[in-house]
């Protein structure tokens, strides 16, 4: 049974930014060789440090302008990549690498109010997500974030 859906950034969204060379906040995109693992917010796969070229952009994963509308830095591959497809399972490369990807899950209401936060730690994120949705009816969706850097990784929707 499908209990949640992982939502990466779309190729269309990133293609528009690549074409205009500015993000939604009018910041020029920054091209660089990867110094860390990322992940790419489209494919949700790790970068290969020292080899992959990535683009740094400012992104807000929110639709409503309010106090929780937090733009922040994220990375995407410079090359064309396929969006993450196994959308009913948390990305295995991220899940398996707790050292480089310490995770937090943050829950929001339909009005985009933050009502929940949880460090994943040693928990299995694929089990934790449905548990949160089951126990908290007020949570419309979750954001997965890097618990140390605070940056947005992906949106997680109820199904």
Secondary structure, DSSP 8 states (H G I E B T S, - for coil): ---EEEE---HHHHHHHHHHTB-TTS-B-EEEE-SS----TTT-----TTT-EEEEEEE---SS-STT---EEEEEESS-------TTS--HHHHH-TTT--EEEEEE-TT--EEEEEE-TTS-HHHHHHHHHHH-TT--EEEEEETTT--EEEEEEE-
